[in-house]
Amino acid sequence: MMKLLYAPASPYSAKVRMAAAYAGIAIEEVLTDTAAQSGSLTDANPLGKIPVLVTEEGRPVYDSRVITQFLNRESGGKLFPRNAGKRLYAEQLEAVADGICDVLLAHVYERRMRPPEKVHDVWLDRQWSKATRALDALCIDTPKLPQKITAGHIALRATIGYLDLRFAGQWERGHTKLKRWAARFDQKFPELSTLTPK
């Protein structure tokens, strides 16, 4: 069985866990300490970043977008449409969701790793504006939620889960369409909603 090195709070890990479940691919989930400077994580990914999927042959697959493409191939196309235009939309939705997570994580680590007097507020504001601009765009053109979802939909749900985890009370204003979208997602796919960042 394939193994997934993951952390429960990671939106990228959540996306991969949800994608594997949706695609019907069994994986062994291995809780991983991202602060460790050596061990299974750095052996699998020299960057020391999660998630990492380790195939049955022992080959590591990373980062999360490479993993969703791999899972798509392994599942016979359950995560991305075959139609070129629809596939591009799914890939871009995944990229936007991941990009939001990138700036949110930068925001979190700036506050976590520096003493309060050294936190660079101008830089934090710039990161936050990137996230809100992308969220605004998603509210203007909110993705439909079809019966057959894609890795893009899954990535967006993982991102909203991360926002709820780390930025509750800060992101919702002006983005209620996305809150409603996430609630509809959870109603349609309750088995995936349990895998959002915790």
C-alpha positions as a printed Julia matrix, in Angstrom:
198×3 Matrix{Float64}:
   0.0    0.0     0.0
   1.19   3.52   -0.73
   2.1    5.74    2.23
   1.38   9.42    2.69
   3.62  11.48    4.93
   1.34  14.23    6.18
   0.4   16.66    8.95
  -3.26  17.18    9.9
  -3.15  21.0     9.79
  -1.55  21.13    6.33
  -3.98  22.2     3.58
  -1.81  20.46    0.99
  -1.96  17.22    3.0
  -5.72  17.62    3.36
  -6.07  18.07   -0.39
  -4.12  14.89   -1.12
  -5.97  12.86    1.52
  -9.31  14.04    0.12
  -8.2   13.39   -3.46
  -7.07   9.85   -2.66
 -10.35   9.11   -0.86
 -12.41  10.54   -3.71
 -10.41   8.58   -6.29
 -10.83   5.38   -4.29
  -7.11   4.89   -3.71
  -6.14   3.36   -0.37
  -3.16   4.97    1.33
  -1.53   4.48    4.69
  -1.38   7.85    6.41
   1.83   8.46    8.35
   1.72  11.42   10.74
   4.97  13.29   10.17
   6.92  15.86   12.19
   7.83  18.63    9.76
  10.23  20.21   12.27
  12.54  17.19   12.23
  15.72  17.92   10.3
  16.34  14.26    9.5
  14.35  11.08    9.17
  11.66   9.71    6.91
  10.48  13.11    5.62
  13.87  14.46    4.55
  14.83  11.03    3.22
  11.74  11.13    1.0
  11.84  14.83    0.11
  15.1   16.77    0.52
  13.06  19.95    0.95
  11.52  18.47    4.09
   8.05  19.52    2.97
   4.78  17.64    3.18
   2.88  15.91    1.8
   4.97  13.15    0.27
   3.37  10.08   -1.27
   5.61   7.01   -1.2
   4.66   4.42   -3.82
   4.61   0.68   -3.14
   8.0    0.54   -4.89
   9.36   3.12   -2.42
   9.48   6.02   -4.86
   8.61   9.4    -3.29
   6.16  11.66   -5.13
   5.94  15.38   -4.24
   4.64  18.18   -4.18
   0.86  18.08   -3.7
   0.05  19.04   -7.31
   2.34  16.34   -8.63
   0.62  13.93   -6.25
  -2.88  14.83   -7.49
  -1.73  14.29  -11.08
  -0.22  10.94  -10.04
  -3.43   9.91   -8.26
  -5.4   10.93  -11.33
  -3.33   8.59  -13.5
  -3.53   5.78  -10.94
  -7.33   6.1   -10.74
  -7.93   6.21  -14.48
  -8.85   9.89  -14.57
 -11.07  10.41  -11.52
  -9.56  13.76  -10.49
  -9.21  15.69  -13.74
 -11.54  15.85  -16.77
 -10.35  14.58  -20.14
 -11.79  17.58  -21.97
  -8.88  20.02  -22.44
 -10.8   23.16  -21.45
 -12.37  21.58  -18.37
  -9.05  20.1   -17.36
  -7.33  23.48  -17.62
 -10.06  25.0   -15.42
  -9.55  22.26  -12.81
  -5.77  22.73  -12.87
  -6.07  26.5   -12.52
  -8.56  26.18   -9.66
  -6.1   23.9    -7.89
  -3.28  26.38   -8.56
  -5.28  29.33   -7.18
  -6.28  27.36   -4.08
  -2.68  26.29   -3.5
  -1.48  29.85   -4.11
  -3.85  31.14   -1.44
  -2.42  28.54    0.94
   1.13  29.59    0.04
   0.52  33.18    1.13
  -1.48  32.13    4.19
   1.34  29.86    5.34
   3.85  32.65    4.8
   1.61  34.81    6.99
   1.38  32.16    9.72
   5.13  31.48    9.77
   6.05  35.16    9.85
   4.15  35.48   13.13
   5.19  32.08   14.48
   8.93  32.33   13.83
   9.65  35.95   14.75
   9.32  37.8    18.03
   6.41  40.3    17.88
   8.69  43.33   17.58
  10.37  41.84   14.48
   7.22  40.86   12.6
   7.14  42.71    9.29
   3.58  44.06    9.16
   3.89  45.61    5.71
   4.91  42.25    4.29
   2.07  40.52    6.18
  -0.43  43.01    4.75
   0.89  42.33    1.25
   0.43  38.57    1.72
  -3.07  39.05    3.13
  -4.05  41.26    0.19
  -2.99  38.5    -2.23
  -5.2   36.0    -0.41
  -8.21  38.32   -0.23
  -7.84  39.3    -3.89
  -7.95  35.63   -4.88
 -10.9   34.96   -2.55
 -12.72  37.95   -4.05
 -12.17  36.53   -7.54
 -13.51  33.14   -6.43
 -16.6   34.83   -5.0
 -17.21  36.62   -8.31
 -16.77  33.42  -10.3
 -17.61  30.75   -7.73
 -16.97  27.25   -9.08
 -20.0   25.11   -9.73
 -20.25  22.01   -7.58
 -21.1   19.15   -9.92
 -21.68  15.55   -8.88
 -18.26  14.66  -10.34
 -15.76  17.03   -8.76
 -12.11  17.59   -9.64
  -8.85  18.07   -7.78
  -9.53  21.8    -8.17
 -12.74  21.59   -6.13
 -10.97  19.45   -3.55
  -8.08  21.94   -3.3
 -10.52  24.81   -2.77
 -12.3   22.93    0.02
  -8.97  22.21    1.71
  -8.06  25.9     1.44
 -11.33  27.01    3.02
 -10.71  24.47    5.78
  -7.3   26.01    6.4
  -8.82  29.5     6.49
 -11.32  28.27    9.08
  -8.52  26.69   11.11
  -6.02  29.56   11.16
  -8.0   32.68   10.23
 -11.48  32.15   11.66
 -13.26  35.48   12.04
 -10.8   37.23    9.72
 -11.55  35.97    6.22
 -15.32  35.45    6.07
 -16.44  39.05    5.59
 -17.19  39.56    1.92
 -16.65  35.87    1.21
 -19.93  34.33    2.37
 -20.39  32.72   -1.05
 -17.34  30.59   -0.35
 -18.61  29.69    3.12
 -21.88  28.53    1.54
 -19.96  26.69   -1.18
 -17.97  24.8     1.48
 -21.18  23.89    3.34
 -22.7   22.51    0.12
 -19.49  20.59   -0.58
 -19.67  19.02    2.89
 -23.31  18.03    2.37
 -22.54  16.38   -0.97
 -19.28  14.76    0.11
 -19.46  14.17    3.89
 -16.73  11.52    3.71
 -14.3   14.17    2.43
 -15.32  16.89    4.88
 -13.74  14.92    7.73
 -10.33  15.28    6.06
 -10.1   19.09    6.03
  -7.22  20.7     7.99
  -7.43  20.14   11.75
